[in-house]
Amino acid sequence: IARLQIWSTLCGQIRMVNAGHGEYNSIMDTNQKIPWQRFAVEGLAIVASILLAFSIDAWWGNWQEHNAEQVVLENLLEDLREKQVLLDKMNRYSQAIVESIETLLRVGKGIQEKPGNEMIDQLIGDTWWESNETQWVSAPMNLLVAGGNLSLISNQRLVQELASLQVAIDHVRNLYLKDQNFYQEIM
C-alpha cells in the first residue's frame, strides 16, 4: 500500500497539466521542483509505522508466552500442593501401619502383653490397606513433561527439577501399583 501511494504521487507529479497549455510536464522539467523533502518524510513515516507494528507484534508474542508460562506454573503449583497434602497423609498412615506391625511383633515375641482380641483384629486390620496409584497422576506435570511443553518455562533449572520430579512421581506411582497388585493377590 505504501509503495502504491508513493508511485501514485510520482505519477501525479509527472502528469500535472501545465496551466493554460494542456501539455504534460515531464519529471525532468526544470520549471517544476520535485518535493523530495515531502517524499522523505512520507517514506520515513511508512518505515516508522512498519517498525512500530513489528515491535507491537513482538511485544504481544512475548506477553502471550509469559502469560502461558504463568498459567502453567500456577496450575502446577496447585497440583504439587495437593500432592504434598496427600504425601503427608500417606506418610502418617504408613507410620501408623509400622506402629501396628511393631506392636504385633512385640506381642508375638512375648515382649509386650497381649491385648484383647478386638485390639489384635484392629492392629491386623491396620496393616492392610489398599493403595491407589492413580492419586499420583499429575495432569499439569504430564502436560509439561510427557506433552513436551517444558519449553513454556523460561527458567532452565526449574525445567530440570520438574523433569527429575516427574521421574520421582513415576517411581512412587510404580510402588503404589505394586502395593495395589499385592493387596489384590492376597485378598
Residue pairs with C-beta under 8 A, 6 or more apart in sequence:
2 46
2 50
5 42
6 39
6 42
6 43
9 39
9 42
10 27
13 27
13 32
13 34
13 35
14 24
14 25
14 26
14 27
15 24
16 24
16 25
16 32
17 23
17 24
17 25
18 24
18 25
25 31
25 32
27 34
65 152
68 152
69 152
69 153
69 154
72 140
72 143
72 144
72 149
72 152
72 153
73 153
75 140
76 140
76 141
76 144
76 162
78 140
79 138
79 139
79 140
79 141
80 138
83 136
83 138
83 169
86 135
86 136
93 129
96 126
97 126
97 127
97 129
100 123
100 124
100 126
100 127
101 127
103 112
103 115
103 123
104 120
104 123
104 124
104 127
106 112
107 113
107 114
107 115
107 120
114 120
115 123
128 183
128 186
128 187
129 183
130 180
130 183
131 176
131 179
131 180
131 183
132 176
132 180
133 173
133 174
133 176
133 177
133 180
135 176
136 169
136 172
136 173
136 176
137 173
138 169
141 162
141 165
141 166
141 169
143 149
144 150
144 152
144 153
144 162
145 162
145 163
145 166
146 166
150 159
150 162
150 163
153 159
153 162
